[in-house]
Amino acid sequence: MSSRQLFRPRANTVSRIVVYGSVPLCLVAAAWSIALARSSWRTQQDRFVQQPVPFSHEHHVGGLGIDCRYCHTSVETSAFAGMPPTQTCMTCHSQLWRQADMLEPVRRSARTGQPLRWTRVNDLPDFVYFNHSVHIHRGVPCSTCHGRVDRMPLMRQARSLAMQWCLGCHEHPSPHIGAANPFDPAARPAMALGKHPRAVLDSRGDPLPRLLECSICHR
């Protein structure tokens, strides 16, 4: 019996091209995936979001010198920094800029009792736990995560908030803590001022090697 050839001789060449060509294609795909994951399109860094009122931190913080805690009242005591109720806005705007068109949503909220629906700018995934009060009590300046809000006409996400970025502080916390007034937009950590910050301790007074444990942020 005569055997019949299933593949032509050029099939060997094609198979080599496919095998050897798949390696660089896989490397390119992997590099593209990593670049995409770290891009501002994915992390939303430096992106602005639509808000019911174009609130300017540059004006209120940089110009008027309003302290962060005036609006974000629970930042020292809670995981969530808190958002200002309409009454906080109306403390001033019942007297100032009373007829400004851009403030009509605030006045309508005060009339109807319906709260303003602010869109979160720094919005971590639901599986990430972040506690504002812990970081504030360690002297981490607000600007470390939020950037110089006193220079932002509209609020934007100043950092990537990626896991790698967070781990950078958790691996070496000392250079990022110990600010005398973390609410000062220009606050600098203790080491930046040539001082040695107090040790990073837990409630028992022990060092915190657990900063790199998964359960710190993923609970």
N, C-alpha and C positions, 0 to 999 in steps of 0.2 A: 504494500500500500504506500502511496506517496503522501507525504505530509503536506498540508497546505499552510502557508505562512499567514498568520493573522495580522501582523503589523508590518508596515513597510519600513525599510531601513531608516528613513528620516524620522521615524517615531522616536528613535534613541536621542536624536538631537533635540526634538521638542521636549522630551521628558527632562533632559538636562537643563534646558532653559527654564522650565517650570520649577524644578527643584532649586536651582541656584538663584533664580530670580525671586523666589518666595522669601528668601532670607532678607534681602534689603527692603522688600516691600513690608515685611513684618516690622523691621526696625523703623521704617518711616511711619508706619501706622502707630507704633508705640510712642514715638517722639511727638507725633501730631496729637495723640490723646493726652499726653502729659502737658503739652503746651496749651491745649484747649482747657484742661482742668484748672490751669493756673492763670488763664487769661481773665481780663476784666469782664469779658462777656459772661463768663461762668461765675466769677466771684462777685460781680456787680460793683467792684471797686471803682470809685470816682463817678458813679452813675447817680443821677438825680431821679427822684420819684415824685409823682404828682401828689400834692397835698391839698386839703380843702382850703387852706390859707397859705400864701407864700411867706411863711415865717422866716425872718432873717436873724440868725444868730450873730452875724456881723454887727447889726444895729443894736440888738438887745444886750449882747454880751460884750462885744468889742466897744461899741459906742456908749451905751448906758451903764455898762459895768454890772449888769444883773448877775448875781451868783447862780450857779447851776442848780443849787438846792431850792431856789425860789419856785422853780417849775417842776424839777425832778425831786420831789419831797422825800421819797423813800430810798434814795440812793445809798444812804449811810446805814440803813437798817434792814434792807430787803435785797433779795436777789434781783428784783426788778426795780429799775430806777424810778419808775412812775412817770405818768404823763399829766400835764396840767389840766385840770377841769376848766370849763368855760369861765367859771367865776374868777379864776386866777387871771385870765386874760382881761376880764371886764373890770378888774380892780383899777387898771389904768385906762382901759379903752371906753369906760363909761364916761370919762372926762376928756380923753385925748383922741383925736381922729374919729370923732363920733359919727361922721357922715362919710367916711372913706368907703368907697365901693368894695375894695378888697377885703374889708372887715365885715361885710354883710353876713357871711357864714357864721361869724362869731356872734353877732347880734341876734341872728335867727336862732342859734343854739340857745342863747340866753332866754329868748322869748318862749321857745317851745319846750325847753327842757331836754331836748335831744342832744346828746354829747357829740362833739366833733369827732369824726372818724379819721384820725391821723394814720398815715401809712408808715410802718416801721422802716427805718432806713438801715439800721444795723440789725438784721434779722437772721439769727442763727437757726440752724435746723432744729426740729423738735427733739432730736436725740442728743443734743448738746446742752449741758447744764452750765450756766454761767452765773456767778453771784457777784453783783456789783459791790455789795457792802464789804465782802472779804477783800477785794482789790483796793477799795478806798482806804480801809483800815491798815493795809500794808503800805500805804503811801504811793500807790500807783497813780500817776497823774491821769486825769480824764483824757488828755490829749494823746496819751500812749495809744489808745484804741480809737478815739474819735477824731484825732487830728486837731488842728487849730480852728475850732468852731467859731472863734471870734473873728475869723477872716472868711467865713462862708456866708455869702448873701443867701444862698439856699443850701440846706443841709445835704450832705453827700456822705457816702461810706468811704472813709479815708484809708482804711486798711483792707487787705484781702480777707481777713478773718478766717483764713484757711487753717487747717489743723497744724500744718508745718509752721505757720506764723505763730500760733499760740504756743507750740512746743518750744520755740526759740526762747520765750520768756521763762517757761517752766523749767527748762534745762539749766538756765543761768539767771535766776531771779534777781540777784543782788544789784545788777546795774539798772534795774527798772523800778526799784522801790525806794521808800524813804523820803518822798517829797514832803516838805513842810506843809504845803497847802495844795493838795492834789486838784482842787477846783480852780486854781489859777490857770488860765489857758497857757501861760508861759512857764508853768511849773517844771522844774527839772528834778530828776531823782537825786538822791544824796550823793552817789558816786560821781555824778556829773558836776557836782559842786566841790569835789575833792574831799568828801566826807565818806566815812565807812558806815553804811546803813546798819540798823539793828538787824540781828539775825532773823531769818524767816522761821518763826516758831509756830507750833500749833497751840491749842488751848491748854495743853499740859506743860508747855514750855520746852517741848522736844523739837529738834529739827524736822523739817518736812521732806523726807526723801520720797514721800508718796505723791509729790507733785507730778511725777511721770506715770503714775498708775492710771489705768484706763477709767477706773471708777470715779476719779476726780471730776471728769467732765461728762462721762457717759454713765448715767444711773438708771 
